[in-house]
């Protein structure tokens, strides 16, 4: 896997907390990867919840349509 050099700016307090990390680039890369995966999971969870809400609404509408038929001896 290739690399790309970035010049980033961090708050002084945060940069100070990285001072003792032997491989800052790897540490930051892992932190960014974890955050991006967390955001992707949150988006997927939101999309899935919305899909479930739509499916439940469709199920309720279908059940209402069939309520009148259910008593007809079918």
N, C-alpha and C positions, 0 to 999 in steps of 0.2 A: 504494500500500500504506500502510495506517495505521500509526501508532506507538502504543506503550504505554509510559508512563514507569514505570521501576522504580527502587527504591532498594536498591542492593546493597552488601554489605560485602566488601572484599577484604583479604587480608593486606597489611601495610604494604609489604613487599618487592615484591609484585606490583603494587600501586598505584603505587609509585615507578617501576617499569619502564614504566608507561603514561603517565607525566608528559609525555614529549616527543611523544606521539601527538597530531596536530592534531584528529582526530575520534574521540575515545574510544568514543563510542556505536557508530559504524560498525565500528570495529575489534573491539569486544566482540561485536557482532551477528554478524560474520563468523566469529569464533572459536567462538561458540555453535553457529552453523549447521554449521560443519565438524565439530564434535564430535558433534552429533546425527546427521549423515549417516554419520559413522564408526561410531557405535553401531548405526544401522539396517543398514549393510552387514554388520557383525559378526553381527547377529541373522539376517539373510537367509542368510549363509554357514553359520551353525550349522543353520538349518532345512533348507537344501539338503543339507548333509552327512548329516543324519538321514534325509532322504527317500531319498538314495542308499543309505544303509545298509539301510533297509527294503526298497527295491527289490532290492538284491543278495540279501538274505535270501529274499525271495519267489522270485527266480530260482533260487537254490540248491534251495529246496524243490520247485519245479516240475521242475527237472532230476532230482532224486532220484525223484520220482513217475514220470518217463518213462524212467528207467534200465532198469526191468524190461521195458518195451515195446520199447526200442530193438533188442534182439536178436531180436525176434519176426518179423523180415522186413518191418516196415512201412516 
